[in-house]
Amino acid sequence: MAQKPIILTEQIIPPPPALARAGLDMLPAAIAARGERAGRRFVEFFTATIRNRNTRMAYARAVKQFFDWCDDHRLKLDDIEPIAIAAYIEELGAKIARPSVKQHLAAIRQLFDYLVTGGILLSNPAGSVRGPKYVVTRGKTPVLSRDEMRELLNSIDTSELIGLRDRALLGLMGYTFARVSAVVTLRVEDYFLQGRRSWVRLHEKGGKRHEVPCHHSLDEYLDAWIAAAKIGDDKKGPLFPELQKGRQAHH
């Protein structure tokens, strides 16, 4: 018969209101079964190590949900191994967003770290568990509307070389949705003619290459910049080299 969870009374440590609101007014069964020392360490994790109220609330909810899962699977504290936590994270990933899954795993990992440093456990079972990859991807919708983009580009003073460069650089990002890091590493040869149309070859992470057709306005901006900067013959040179102060555009 499972031991009844210990109520967090003043005999241990009175729970902060945030823990009670998150449902942690009682110790999880797996923690309670290890006795008062484990229970004290569990509560201290939330009261002594987490100063931000919102983080404390979020971690308390995450930890409660995890130990509820452990109760459902009849796991004692010593039964919780990396494979169990990995299975829990896998299930969680089918229900909530990846950033939330990563936060849940962080809460579990940090709690177990605290139990290890307090001598309750010998090792952290969550230490080797990998969370889901979370990458912010570019959307297909531009941040600026077409009219806003045109207004921005038209507002750039192109009487100097730096203005021609900035217009070409911003136009390239605006029309291709390329990352800044991909644009600044372009070489002159990455802007090329294929058939009757100009293209830009973007070098993405992992050595991937992505070729994008140029908008006619982008053609104009890039051609004007290359001619004024006199970099057209250096195909292996940077498309956007650093400028020496004071260099002027030649129209």
Stockholm file with secondary structure:
# STOCKHOLM 1.0

chainA/1-251         MAQKPIILTEQIIPPPPALARAGLDMLPAAIAARGERAGRRFVEFFTATIRNRNTRMAYARAVKQFFDWCDDHRLKLDDIEPIAIAAYIEELGAKIARPSVKQHLAAIRQLFDYLVTGGILLSNPAGSVRGPKYVVTRGKTPVLSRDEMRELLNSIDTSELIGLRDRALLGLMGYTFARVSAVVTLRVEDYFLQGRRSWVRLHEKGGKRHEVPCHHSLDEYLDAWIAAAKIGDDKKGPLFPELQKGRQAHH
#=GR chainA/1-251 SS CCCCCCBCCTTTCCCCHHHHHTTCSBCCHHHHTTCHHHHHHHHHHHHHSCCCHHHHHHHHHHHHHHHHHHHHTTCCGGGCCHHHHHHHHHHHHTTSCHHHHHHHHHHHHHHHHHHHHTTSCSSCTTTTCCCCCCCCCCCSSCSSCHHHHHHHHHTSCTTBHHHHHHHHHHHHHHHHCCCHHHHTTCBGGGEEEETTEEEEEEECGGGCEEEEECCHHHHHHHHHHHHHHTCTTCTTSBSSCCCCTTCBCCC
#=GC SS_cons         CCCCCCBCCTTTCCCCHHHHHTTCSBCCHHHHTTCHHHHHHHHHHHHHSCCCHHHHHHHHHHHHHHHHHHHHTTCCGGGCCHHHHHHHHHHHHTTSCHHHHHHHHHHHHHHHHHHHHTTSCSSCTTTTCCCCCCCCCCCSSCSSCHHHHHHHHHTSCTTBHHHHHHHHHHHHHHHHCCCHHHHTTCBGGGEEEETTEEEEEEECGGGCEEEEECCHHHHHHHHHHHHHHTCTTCTTSBSSCCCCTTCBCCC
//
